[in-house]
Amino acid sequence: MKTVKSSELMGLVGQEVGVSDWIEIKQERINTFADVTEDHQFIHVDEAAAKHTPFGTTIAHGFLTLSLLSKFAEQGSVALDGVKMGMNYGFDKVRFLSPVPVGSKVRGRFTIKDAVEKRPGQHLITYDVSVEIDGGEKPALICEWMGMQFV
């Protein structure tokens, strides 16, 4: 994660600030996510049945892909110099554009869309995030993700 001064933050609006490493989506990860969320739809966990779908294999849950943003942010987002803590503030928009087949690799690409000091020492940063699929034509998802940092 790149560290920046609060005074530099507004100058980063509109700029890509980071891209994470690739993460492989293995069936074990999909199965574990299905267990945690109690979403065992066959397209995610039944490899034999999934072969007969248009995808030809199991695919990751959209929410699994979305949940990886926290990991991607470790490398793709910025931290304000002297930050004491950060909090997830929410999403303005999330769109799932392409399925993520088992065995695919995904990564996050972060651009700062907006930055506002809500109160002294409380900075709301909005990112445009794209989760890319290695070799894919379209991203798995795009979203506007907001985080509050306290300095």
DSSP file with accessible surface (Angstrom, degrees, kcal/mol):
  #  RESIDUE AA STRUCTURE BP1 BP2  ACC     N-H-->O    O-->H-N    N-H-->O    O-->H-N    TCO  KAPPA ALPHA  PHI   PSI    X-CA   Y-CA   Z-CA
    1    1 A M              0   0  111      0, 0.0     2,-0.3     0, 0.0    77,-0.2   0.000 360.0 360.0 360.0 130.7    0.0    0.0    0.0
    2    2 A K  E     -a   78   0A  97     75,-1.3    77,-2.8    73,-0.2     2,-0.4  -0.619 360.0-141.2 -80.2 135.8    1.4    3.4   -1.0
    3    3 A T  E     +a   79   0A  88     -2,-0.3     2,-0.3    75,-0.2    77,-0.2  -0.848  24.5 176.4 -99.6 133.3    1.5    6.0    1.7
    4    4 A V  E     -a   80   0A   9     75,-2.5    77,-3.2    -2,-0.4     2,-0.2  -0.940  31.4-108.1-132.4 157.5    0.6    9.6    0.8
    5    5 A K    >>  -     0   0  117     -2,-0.3     3,-1.7    75,-0.2     4,-0.8  -0.552  29.6-119.4 -80.5 148.5    0.3   12.9    2.7
    6    6 A S  H >> S+     0   0   44      1,-0.3     3,-1.0    75,-0.2     4,-0.5   0.873 115.2  58.9 -53.9 -37.1   -3.2   14.3    3.3
    7    7 A S  H 34 S+     0   0  107      1,-0.2    -1,-0.3     2,-0.1     4,-0.2   0.719 105.5  49.4 -68.2 -18.5   -2.2   17.4    1.4
    8    8 A E  H X4 S+     0   0   94     -3,-1.7     3,-0.5     1,-0.1     4,-0.5   0.592  87.1  88.5 -93.4 -11.9   -1.3   15.2   -1.7
    9    9 A L  H X< S+     0   0    3     -3,-1.0     3,-2.0    -4,-0.8     4,-0.4   0.901  83.3  51.9 -59.7 -47.3   -4.6   13.3   -1.7
   10   10 A M  G >< S+     0   0  115     -4,-0.5     3,-1.2     1,-0.3    -1,-0.2   0.844 102.6  61.8 -62.7 -28.9   -6.7   15.7   -3.9
   11   11 A G  G <  S+     0   0   53     -3,-0.5    -1,-0.3     1,-0.2    -2,-0.2   0.649  98.5  57.9 -70.4 -12.9   -3.9   15.6   -6.5
   12   12 A L  G X  S+     0   0   21     -3,-2.0     3,-2.5    -4,-0.5   100,-0.4   0.519  74.2 120.9 -93.6  -7.5   -4.5   11.9   -6.9
   13   13 A V  T <  S+     0   0   52     -3,-1.2   100,-0.2    -4,-0.4     3,-0.1  -0.371  81.9  18.2 -60.7 129.9   -8.1   12.2   -7.9
   14   14 A G  T 3  S+     0   0   59     98,-3.8     2,-0.4     1,-0.3    -1,-0.3   0.353 104.6 112.6  89.6  -2.6   -8.6   10.6  -11.3
   15   15 A Q  S <  S-     0   0   97     -3,-2.5    97,-2.1    97,-0.3     2,-0.4  -0.800  72.0-118.9-106.0 143.2   -5.3    8.7  -11.1
   16   16 A E  E     -B  111   0B  95     -2,-0.4    95,-0.3    95,-0.3     3,-0.1  -0.639  30.9-178.4 -71.4 129.7   -4.7    5.0  -10.9
   17   17 A V  E     -     0   0B  16     93,-2.6     2,-0.3    -2,-0.4   -15,-0.2   0.533  53.2  -9.3-111.7 -11.0   -2.9    4.4   -7.7
   18   18 A G  E     -B  110   0B  13     92,-1.3    92,-2.9   -17,-0.1     2,-0.4  -0.924  40.2-149.3 179.2 156.9   -2.3    0.7   -7.7
   19   19 A V  E     -B  109   0B  46     56,-0.3    90,-0.2    -2,-0.3     2,-0.1  -0.998  27.8-137.3-134.3 131.1   -2.8   -2.8   -9.0
   20   20 A S        -     0   0    4     88,-2.7    52,-0.1    -2,-0.4     2,-0.1  -0.295  27.2 -93.4 -81.3 170.6   -2.7   -5.8   -6.8
   21   21 A D        -     0   0  104      1,-0.1    87,-0.3    86,-0.1     2,-0.2  -0.354  52.1 -90.1 -71.5 164.0   -1.0   -9.2   -7.5
   22   22 A W        -     0   0   83     85,-0.1     2,-0.4    -2,-0.1    85,-0.2  -0.500  35.5-158.0 -76.4 144.8   -3.1  -12.0   -9.1
   23   23 A I  E     -C  106   0B  26     83,-2.6    83,-2.5    -2,-0.2     2,-0.3  -0.997  14.5-133.5-123.4 128.4   -5.0  -14.4   -6.9
   24   24 A E  E     -C  105   0B  84     -2,-0.4     2,-1.0    81,-0.2    81,-0.3  -0.638  12.8-138.3 -81.7 135.5   -5.9  -17.8   -8.2
   25   25 A I        -     0   0    0     79,-3.2    78,-3.6    -2,-0.3    79,-0.3  -0.815  28.3-174.1 -96.2  99.8   -9.5  -18.9   -7.5
   26   26 A K     >  -     0   0  113     -2,-1.0     4,-1.8    76,-0.2     3,-0.4  -0.588  36.7-114.4 -92.8 158.4   -9.3  -22.5   -6.6
   27   27 A Q  H  > S+     0   0   24      1,-0.2     4,-3.0    -2,-0.2     5,-0.2   0.864 115.1  60.8 -60.6 -35.6  -12.3  -24.8   -6.0
   28   28 A E  H  > S+     0   0  147      1,-0.2     4,-2.4     2,-0.2    -1,-0.2   0.913 104.6  48.4 -58.7 -41.9  -11.4  -25.1   -2.3
   29   29 A R  H  > S+     0   0  103     -3,-0.4     4,-2.4     2,-0.2    -1,-0.2   0.920 112.2  49.0 -64.6 -43.0  -11.8  -21.3   -1.8
   30   30 A I  H  X S+     0   0    0     -4,-1.8     4,-2.5     1,-0.2    -2,-0.2   0.936 112.2  48.5 -62.8 -44.3  -15.2  -21.4   -3.6
   31   31 A N  H  X S+     0   0   55     -4,-3.0     4,-2.2     2,-0.2    -2,-0.2   0.901 111.1  49.8 -63.4 -41.6  -16.4  -24.3   -1.4
   32   32 A T  H  X S+     0   0   74     -4,-2.4     4,-2.4    -5,-0.2    -1,-0.2   0.922 111.0  49.3 -63.6 -43.2  -15.2  -22.6    1.7
   33   33 A F  H  X S+     0   0   36     -4,-2.4     4,-2.5     1,-0.2     6,-0.3   0.918 109.3  53.0 -62.2 -41.1  -17.1  -19.4    0.7
   34   34 A A  H  X>S+     0   0    0     -4,-2.5     4,-1.3     1,-0.2     5,-1.2   0.913 110.1  48.3 -60.2 -41.4  -20.2  -21.5    0.0
   35   35 A D  H  <5S+     0   0  103     -4,-2.2    -2,-0.2     2,-0.2    -1,-0.2   0.928 112.7  47.3 -65.2 -44.0  -20.0  -23.0    3.5
   36   36 A V  H  <5S+     0   0  112     -4,-2.4    -2,-0.2     1,-0.2    -1,-0.2   0.901 122.7  33.7 -65.8 -39.7  -19.6  -19.7    5.2
   37   37 A T  H  <5S-     0   0   64     -4,-2.5    -1,-0.2    -5,-0.2    -2,-0.2   0.513 101.9-127.5 -95.6  -6.3  -22.4  -18.0    3.3
   38   38 A E  T  <5 +     0   0  166     -4,-1.3     2,-0.7    -5,-0.2    -3,-0.2   0.793  65.7 135.6  59.9  33.2  -24.6  -21.1    3.0
   39   39 A D      < +     0   0   61     -5,-1.2    -1,-0.2    -6,-0.3    -2,-0.1  -0.832  17.2 160.1-111.9  90.4  -24.8  -20.5   -0.8
   40   40 A H        +     0   0   94     -2,-0.7     5,-0.1    -3,-0.1    -1,-0.1  -0.076  10.2 161.5-104.0  32.5  -24.3  -24.0   -2.3
   41   41 A Q    >>  -     0   0  105      1,-0.1     3,-2.3     3,-0.1     4,-1.2  -0.284  48.6-120.2 -54.9 137.6  -25.8  -23.3   -5.7
   42   42 A F  H 3> S+     0   0   96      1,-0.3     4,-2.3     2,-0.2     8,-0.3   0.790 107.5  69.3 -56.1 -32.1  -24.6  -26.0   -8.0
   43   43 A I  H 34 S+     0   0   14      1,-0.2    16,-2.0     2,-0.2    -1,-0.3   0.762 109.4  37.2 -61.7 -19.5  -22.9  -23.6  -10.4
   44   44 A H  H <4 S+     0   0   13     -3,-2.3    -1,-0.2    14,-0.2    -2,-0.2   0.815 132.2  18.6 -97.3 -36.3  -20.4  -22.9   -7.6
   45   45 A V  H  < S+     0   0   38     -4,-1.2     2,-0.9    -5,-0.1    -3,-0.2   0.594 101.9  77.9-119.7 -14.7  -19.8  -26.3   -5.9
   46   46 A D     X  -     0   0   73     -4,-2.3     4,-2.7    -5,-0.2     5,-0.2  -0.785  50.8-177.5-105.1  95.4  -21.0  -29.2   -8.2
   47   47 A E  H  > S+     0   0  108     -2,-0.9     4,-1.1     1,-0.2    -1,-0.2   0.866  81.1  51.5 -62.4 -37.3  -18.2  -29.7  -10.7
   48   48 A A  H  4 S+     0   0   63      1,-0.2     3,-0.4     2,-0.2     4,-0.4   0.937 114.7  41.4 -66.7 -46.6  -20.1  -32.4  -12.6
   49   49 A A  H >4 S+     0   0   31      1,-0.2     3,-1.5     2,-0.2    -2,-0.2   0.878 109.3  59.7 -69.0 -35.6  -23.3  -30.4  -13.0
   50   50 A A  H >< S+     0   0    0     -4,-2.7     3,-1.7    -8,-0.3     6,-0.5   0.773  90.2  71.0 -66.8 -23.0  -21.5  -27.2  -13.8
   51   51 A K  T 3< S+     0   0  142     -4,-1.1    -1,-0.3    -3,-0.4    -2,-0.2   0.783  94.9  55.6 -62.0 -23.4  -19.9  -28.9  -16.8
   52   52 A H  T <  S+     0   0  169     -3,-1.5    -1,-0.3    -4,-0.4    -2,-0.2   0.261  92.3  89.7 -96.2  12.6  -23.3  -28.8  -18.5
   53   53 A T  S X  S-     0   0   25     -3,-1.7     3,-1.1     1,-0.1    -3,-0.0  -0.548  97.0 -98.5 -98.9 169.2  -23.8  -25.0  -18.1
   54   54 A P  T 3  S+     0   0  133      0, 0.0    -1,-0.1     0, 0.0    -3,-0.1   0.748 124.4  56.1 -58.6 -20.4  -22.7  -22.4  -20.6
   55   55 A F  T 3  S-     0   0   97     -5,-0.2    -4,-0.1     2,-0.1     3,-0.1   0.712  94.4-144.7 -86.1 -23.3  -19.5  -21.9  -18.5
   56   56 A G  S <  S+     0   0   40     -3,-1.1     2,-0.3    -6,-0.5    -5,-0.2   0.491  72.9  38.9  75.6   1.5  -18.4  -25.5  -18.6
   57   57 A T  S    S-     0   0   41     -7,-0.4    -2,-0.1   -14,-0.1    -1,-0.1  -0.956 100.2 -67.0-162.9 175.5  -17.1  -25.4  -15.1
   58   58 A T        -     0   0    0     -2,-0.3    44,-2.5   -14,-0.1     2,-0.3  -0.390  47.0-152.5 -71.8 155.6  -17.8  -24.0  -11.7
   59   59 A I  B     -G  101   0C  19    -16,-2.0     2,-0.1    42,-0.3     3,-0.1  -0.932  19.5-102.9-128.1 154.0  -17.6  -20.3  -11.2
   60   60 A A        -     0   0    5     40,-2.8    40,-0.4    -2,-0.3     2,-0.1  -0.408  43.1-100.9 -70.1 147.4  -16.8  -18.2   -8.1
   61   61 A H     >  -     0   0    4      1,-0.1     4,-2.1    -2,-0.1     3,-0.3  -0.448  26.6-126.4 -60.3 142.6  -19.7  -16.5   -6.3
   62   62 A G  H  > S+     0   0   30      1,-0.2     4,-2.5     2,-0.2     5,-0.2   0.912 113.3  52.6 -58.1 -40.0  -19.9  -12.8   -7.3
   63   63 A F  H  > S+     0   0  136      1,-0.2     4,-2.3     2,-0.2    -1,-0.2   0.796 103.8  56.8 -70.5 -25.4  -19.8  -11.9   -3.6
   64   64 A L  H  > S+     0   0    6     -3,-0.3     4,-1.1     2,-0.2    -1,-0.2   0.956 109.0  46.0 -64.9 -48.1  -16.6  -14.0   -3.2
   65   65 A T  H >< S+     0   0    5     -4,-2.1     3,-0.8     1,-0.2     4,-0.3   0.934 113.6  49.4 -59.4 -44.0  -15.0  -11.9   -5.9
   66   66 A L  H >< S+     0   0   26     -4,-2.5     3,-1.9     1,-0.2     4,-0.3   0.898 104.8  58.5 -61.6 -40.0  -16.2   -8.7   -4.2
   67   67 A S  H >< S+     0   0   61     -4,-2.3     3,-1.0     1,-0.3     4,-0.4   0.749  92.5  69.0 -66.0 -21.1  -14.9   -9.9   -0.8
   68   68 A L  T <X S+     0   0   11     -4,-1.1     4,-2.7    -3,-0.8     3,-0.4   0.606  74.0  88.5 -72.9  -8.8  -11.4  -10.1   -2.2
   69   69 A L  H <> S+     0   0    2     -3,-1.9     4,-2.6    -4,-0.3    -1,-0.2   0.876  81.4  58.8 -57.1 -36.2  -11.3   -6.3   -2.5
   70   70 A S  H <> S+     0   0   79     -3,-1.0     4,-0.6    -4,-0.3    -1,-0.2   0.915 109.9  42.6 -60.0 -41.6  -10.0   -6.1    1.1
   71   71 A K  H >4 S+     0   0  105     -3,-0.4     3,-1.1    -4,-0.4     4,-0.5   0.935 113.9  50.9 -68.2 -45.8   -7.0   -8.2    0.0
   72   72 A F  H >X S+     0   0    1     -4,-2.7     4,-2.4     1,-0.3     3,-1.4   0.853 102.0  62.7 -60.3 -34.4   -6.5   -6.3   -3.2
   73   73 A A  H 3X S+     0   0   11     -4,-2.6     4,-1.7     1,-0.3    -1,-0.3   0.760  85.5  74.2 -65.2 -24.4   -6.6   -3.0   -1.4
   74   74 A E  H << S+     0   0  102     -3,-1.1    -1,-0.3    -4,-0.6    -2,-0.2   0.835 117.7  17.5 -56.9 -31.2   -3.5   -4.0    0.6
   75   75 A Q  H <4 S+     0   0   81     -3,-1.4   -56,-0.3    -4,-0.5    -2,-0.2   0.671 128.9  49.2-110.3 -25.4   -1.5   -3.4   -2.6
   76   76 A G  H  < S+     0   0    0     -4,-2.4   -59,-0.2   -58,-0.2    -3,-0.2   0.676  99.4  60.7 -96.7 -18.4   -3.8   -1.3   -4.7
   77   77 A S  S  < S-     0   0   10     -4,-1.7   -75,-1.3    -5,-0.2     2,-0.3  -0.364  76.5-110.9-103.2-177.3   -5.1    1.5   -2.5
   78   78 A V  E     -a    2   0A   0    -77,-0.2     2,-0.4    -2,-0.1   -75,-0.2  -0.851  14.8-151.3-114.8 152.3   -3.4    4.4   -0.6
   79   79 A A  E     -a    3   0A  13    -77,-2.8   -75,-2.5    -2,-0.3     2,-0.2  -0.971  24.6-120.6-118.1 135.2   -2.9    5.0    3.1
   80   80 A L  E >   -a    4   0A   1     -2,-0.4     3,-2.1   -77,-0.2   -75,-0.2  -0.544  38.8 -96.3 -73.0 141.8   -2.7    8.5    4.5
   81   81 A D  T 3  S+     0   0   99    -77,-3.2   -75,-0.2     1,-0.3    -1,-0.1  -0.355 112.2  14.4 -57.4 125.9    0.5    9.3    6.3
   82   82 A G  T 3  S+     0   0   54      1,-0.2    -1,-0.3    69,-0.1    -2,-0.0   0.607  85.8 172.2  83.8  12.2   -0.1    8.8   10.0
   83   83 A V    <   -     0   0   53     -3,-2.1    68,-0.3    68,-0.2    -1,-0.2  -0.283  19.6-169.5 -59.0 133.6   -3.4    6.9    9.5
   84   84 A K        -     0   0  169     66,-3.9     2,-0.3     1,-0.4    67,-0.2   0.765  66.9 -21.2 -91.5 -36.0   -4.6    5.5   12.8
   85   85 A M  E     -D  150   0B  99     65,-1.2    65,-2.8     2,-0.0    -1,-0.4  -0.972  54.3-142.8-166.7 160.4   -7.3    3.3   11.3
   86   86 A G  E     -D  149   0B  55     -2,-0.3     2,-0.4    63,-0.2    63,-0.2  -0.951  13.6-161.8-129.4 152.0   -9.4    2.8    8.2
   87   87 A M  E     -D  148   0B  99     61,-2.6    61,-2.7    -2,-0.3     2,-0.3  -0.993  27.4-112.4-135.1 143.1  -13.0    1.7    7.8
   88   88 A N  E     -D  147   0B 101     -2,-0.4    59,-0.2    59,-0.2     3,-0.1  -0.582  30.9-176.9 -67.7 127.9  -15.1    0.3    5.0
   89   89 A Y  E     -     0   0B 117     57,-2.7     2,-0.2    -2,-0.3    58,-0.2   0.604  40.5-108.9-106.0 -18.8  -17.7    3.0    4.3
   90   90 A G  E     -D  146   0B  21     56,-1.2    56,-3.1     2,-0.0     2,-0.4  -0.751  30.6 -67.8 127.5-169.2  -19.7    1.2    1.6
   91   91 A F  E     -D  145   0B  72     -2,-0.2    54,-0.2    54,-0.2     3,-0.1  -0.956  14.0-168.8-128.5 142.9  -20.4    1.1   -2.1
   92   92 A D  E    S+     0   0B 110     52,-1.7     2,-0.3     1,-0.4    53,-0.1   0.708  84.7   6.2 -94.3 -29.3  -22.2    3.4   -4.5
   93   93 A K  E     -D  144   0B  81     51,-0.8    51,-2.2     2,-0.0     2,-0.4  -0.970  57.5-179.4-156.0 137.0  -22.3    1.0   -7.3
   94   94 A V  E     -D  143   0B  35     -2,-0.3     2,-0.4    49,-0.2    49,-0.2  -0.993   7.7-179.9-136.2 130.9  -21.3   -2.7   -7.9
   95   95 A R  E     -D  142   0B 134     47,-2.6    47,-2.1    -2,-0.4     2,-0.8  -0.995  19.5-149.6-133.1 127.7  -21.7   -4.5  -11.2
   96   96 A F  E     +D  141   0B 100     -2,-0.4    45,-0.3    45,-0.2    44,-0.1  -0.865  25.9 167.7 -94.8 109.8  -20.8   -8.1  -11.9
   97   97 A L        +     0   0   68     43,-1.7    43,-0.2    -2,-0.8    44,-0.2   0.783  57.5  19.2 -98.6 -32.6  -19.8   -8.2  -15.5
   98   98 A S  S    S-     0   0   27     42,-1.3    -1,-0.3    41,-0.1     2,-0.0  -1.000  75.7-113.9-142.6 141.0  -18.1  -11.6  -16.1
   99   99 A P        -     0   0   55      0, 0.0   -38,-0.1     0, 0.0    42,-0.0  -0.362  25.7-132.3 -69.0 153.6  -18.2  -14.9  -14.3
  100  100 A V        -     0   0    4    -40,-0.4   -40,-2.8    40,-0.1     3,-0.1  -0.893  21.8-147.2-109.8 100.3  -14.9  -16.1  -12.7
  101  101 A P  B >   -G   59   0C  45      0, 0.0     3,-2.1     0, 0.0   -42,-0.3  -0.366  31.6 -90.9 -66.9 147.1  -14.3  -19.7  -13.7
  102  102 A V  T 3  S+     0   0   37    -44,-2.5   -76,-0.2     1,-0.3     3,-0.1  -0.251 116.1  31.8 -53.8 141.1  -12.5  -21.9  -11.2
  103  103 A G  T 3  S+     0   0   40    -78,-3.6    -1,-0.3     1,-0.3   -77,-0.1   0.286  91.7 127.9  89.1 -10.0   -8.7  -21.8  -11.8
  104  104 A S    <   -     0   0   23     -3,-2.1   -79,-3.2   -79,-0.3     2,-0.4  -0.333  54.8-132.1 -72.6 161.2   -8.8  -18.2  -13.0
  105  105 A K  E     -C   24   0B  93    -81,-0.3    29,-3.0    29,-0.2     2,-0.3  -0.937  24.4-172.9-113.5 139.2   -6.6  -15.5  -11.6
  106  106 A V  E     +CE  23 133B   0    -83,-2.5   -83,-2.6    -2,-0.4     2,-0.3  -0.914   6.2 178.7-128.9 155.6   -8.1  -12.2  -10.6
  107  107 A R  E     - E   0 132B  60     25,-1.6    25,-2.3    -2,-0.3     2,-0.4  -0.978  24.9-116.3-150.1 162.1   -6.6   -8.9   -9.4
  108  108 A G  E     - E   0 131B   0    -87,-0.3   -88,-2.7    -2,-0.3     2,-0.4  -0.821  15.7-162.9-106.1 141.9   -7.8   -5.4   -8.4
  109  109 A R  E     -BE  19 130B  61     21,-2.3    21,-1.9    -2,-0.4     2,-0.5  -0.990  14.7-158.7-123.0 125.0   -7.1   -2.1  -10.2
  110  110 A F  E     +BE  18 129B   0    -92,-2.9   -93,-2.6    -2,-0.4   -92,-1.3  -0.917  16.4 174.1-117.6 128.2   -7.7    1.1   -8.1
  111  111 A T  E     -BE  16 128B  36     17,-2.2    17,-3.0    -2,-0.5     2,-0.6  -0.994  34.6-121.7-125.4 133.3   -8.3    4.6   -9.3
  112  112 A I  E     + E   0 127B   0    -97,-2.1   -98,-3.8  -100,-0.4   -97,-0.3  -0.649  30.5 176.5 -76.3 120.6   -9.1    7.4   -6.9
  113  113 A K  E     -     0   0B  87     13,-3.0     2,-0.3    -2,-0.6    14,-0.2   0.808  64.5  -8.9 -90.7 -37.7  -12.5    8.9   -7.9
  114  114 A D  E     - E   0 126B  72     12,-1.8    12,-2.9  -101,-0.1    -1,-0.4  -0.991  52.1-163.7-159.0 155.6  -12.9   11.4   -5.1
  115  115 A A  E     + E   0 125B   3     -2,-0.3     2,-0.4    10,-0.2    10,-0.2  -0.963  13.8 174.8-148.1 128.5  -11.4   12.4   -1.8
  116  116 A V  E     - E   0 124B  59      8,-2.4     8,-3.3    -2,-0.3     2,-1.0  -1.000  31.1-135.8-137.5 134.6  -13.1   14.5    0.9
  117  117 A E  E     - E   0 123B 109     -2,-0.4     6,-0.2     6,-0.2    -2,-0.0  -0.816  24.3-176.5 -88.2 104.1  -12.1   15.5    4.4
  118  118 A K  E    S-     0   0B 111      4,-2.0    -1,-0.2    -2,-1.0     5,-0.1   0.867  70.5  -7.7 -70.9 -40.9  -15.4   15.0    6.1
  119  119 A R  E >  S- E   0 122B 166      3,-1.1     3,-2.8    -3,-0.1    -1,-0.2  -0.934 104.5 -63.3-143.6 165.0  -14.1   16.3    9.5
  120  120 A P  T 3  S+     0   0  124      0, 0.0     3,-0.1     0, 0.0    -2,-0.0  -0.301 127.6   6.8 -56.1 123.4  -10.6   17.2   10.6
  121  121 A G  T 3  S+     0   0   16      1,-0.1    30,-2.7    29,-0.1     2,-0.5   0.484 107.3 103.9  83.1   3.0   -8.6   14.0   10.3
  122  122 A Q  E <   -EF 119 150B  46     -3,-2.8    -4,-2.0    28,-0.2    -3,-1.1  -0.930  49.0-175.4-121.7 109.1  -11.4   12.0    8.7
  123  123 A H  E     -EF 117 149B  11     26,-2.8    26,-2.8    -2,-0.5     2,-0.6  -0.900  14.0-155.6-112.0 123.3  -10.9   11.4    5.0
  124  124 A L  E     -EF 116 148B  17     -8,-3.3    -8,-2.4    -2,-0.5     2,-0.5  -0.870  15.5-170.0 -97.0 117.2  -13.4    9.7    2.8
  125  125 A I  E     -EF 115 147B   1     22,-3.1    22,-2.5    -2,-0.6     2,-0.5  -0.939   6.2-160.2-113.0 126.3  -11.8    8.2   -0.3
  126  126 A T  E     -EF 114 146B  12    -12,-2.9   -13,-3.0    -2,-0.5   -12,-1.8  -0.933  10.5-165.4-107.4 128.0  -13.8    6.8   -3.1
  127  127 A Y  E     -EF 112 145B  12     18,-3.1    18,-2.4    -2,-0.5     2,-0.6  -0.885  21.3-141.0-110.2 141.9  -12.2    4.4   -5.5
  128  128 A D  E     -EF 111 144B  63    -17,-3.0   -17,-2.2    -2,-0.4     2,-0.4  -0.924  35.2-169.2 -89.1 120.4  -13.2    3.1   -8.9
  129  129 A V  E     -EF 110 143B   4     14,-2.8    14,-2.2    -2,-0.6     2,-0.4  -0.947  16.1-171.1-119.5 137.7  -12.2   -0.5   -8.7
  130  130 A S  E     -EF 109 142B  28    -21,-1.9   -21,-2.3    -2,-0.4     2,-0.7  -0.996  12.5-151.8-123.9 128.9  -12.0   -3.0  -11.5
  131  131 A V  E     -EF 108 141B   0     10,-2.7     9,-2.7    -2,-0.4    10,-1.1  -0.917  22.4-157.1-101.1 111.4  -11.4   -6.7  -10.8
  132  132 A E  E     -E  107   0B  41    -25,-2.3   -25,-1.6    -2,-0.7     2,-0.5  -0.610  10.9-140.7 -90.0 149.3   -9.7   -8.1  -13.8
  133  133 A I  E >   -E  106   0B  19      5,-0.3     3,-3.0    -2,-0.2   -27,-0.2  -0.944  35.0-107.6-106.2 125.7   -9.7  -11.8  -14.9
  134  134 A D  T 3  S+     0   0   90    -29,-3.0   -29,-0.2    -2,-0.5     3,-0.1  -0.330 105.6   3.0 -55.6 118.7   -6.3  -12.8  -16.3
  135  135 A G  T 3  S+     0   0   79      1,-0.3    -1,-0.3    -2,-0.1     2,-0.1   0.400 102.4 135.2  84.2  -2.0   -6.8  -13.2  -20.1
  136  136 A G    <   -     0   0   40     -3,-3.0    -1,-0.3     1,-0.1    -3,-0.1  -0.471  54.4-144.2 -81.4 151.2  -10.5  -12.0  -19.8
  137  137 A E  S    S+     0   0  199     -2,-0.1    -1,-0.1     1,-0.1    -2,-0.1   0.837  87.2  30.2 -79.1 -36.4  -12.0   -9.5  -22.2
  138  138 A K  S    S-     0   0  120      1,-0.0    -5,-0.3   -41,-0.0    -1,-0.1  -0.897  92.9-100.4-120.9 154.7  -14.2   -7.9  -19.5
  139  139 A P        -     0   0   33      0, 0.0    -7,-0.3     0, 0.0   -42,-0.1  -0.287  23.3-125.5 -68.4 157.4  -13.6   -7.4  -15.8
  140  140 A A  S    S-     0   0    3     -9,-2.7   -43,-1.7     1,-0.3   -42,-1.3   0.902  88.6 -12.1 -66.3 -41.8  -15.3   -9.7  -13.3
  141  141 A L  E     -DF  96 131B   0    -10,-1.1   -10,-2.7   -45,-0.3     2,-0.3  -0.991  54.7-155.7-155.5 158.3  -16.7   -6.7  -11.6
  142  142 A I  E     +DF  95 130B  55    -47,-2.1   -47,-2.6    -2,-0.3     2,-0.3  -0.962  25.1 162.1-130.3 150.6  -16.5   -2.9  -11.3
  143  143 A C  E     -DF  94 129B   5    -14,-2.2   -14,-2.8    -2,-0.3     2,-0.6  -0.992  41.8-122.6-159.9 163.3  -17.5   -0.8   -8.3
  144  144 A E  E     -DF  93 128B  25    -51,-2.2   -52,-1.7    -2,-0.3   -51,-0.8  -0.979  39.4-172.6-108.6 113.8  -17.3    2.5   -6.6
  145  145 A W  E     -DF  91 127B  29    -18,-2.4   -18,-3.1    -2,-0.6     2,-0.4  -0.939   7.6-157.2-118.3 130.6  -15.9    1.7   -3.1
  146  146 A M  E     -DF  90 126B  21    -56,-3.1   -57,-2.7    -2,-0.4   -56,-1.2  -0.874  10.3-179.6-111.9 139.1  -15.6    4.1   -0.3
  147  147 A G  E     -DF  88 125B  19    -22,-2.5   -22,-3.1    -2,-0.4     2,-0.5  -0.993  18.1-142.7-135.5 142.1  -13.3    4.0    2.7
  148  148 A M  E     -DF  87 124B  11    -61,-2.7   -61,-2.6    -2,-0.4     2,-0.4  -0.907  15.8-164.5-102.8 129.8  -12.8    6.4    5.6
  149  149 A Q  E     -DF  86 123B  24    -26,-2.8   -26,-2.8    -2,-0.5     2,-0.5  -0.944   5.8-152.5-115.7 138.7   -9.3    6.9    7.0
  150  150 A F  E      DF  85 122B  45    -65,-2.8   -66,-3.9    -2,-0.4   -65,-1.2  -0.940 360.0 360.0-112.7 121.3   -8.7    8.5   10.4
  151  151 A V              0   0   49    -30,-2.7   -68,-0.2    -2,-0.5   -69,-0.1  -0.800 360.0 360.0-116.5 360.0   -5.4   10.4   10.9
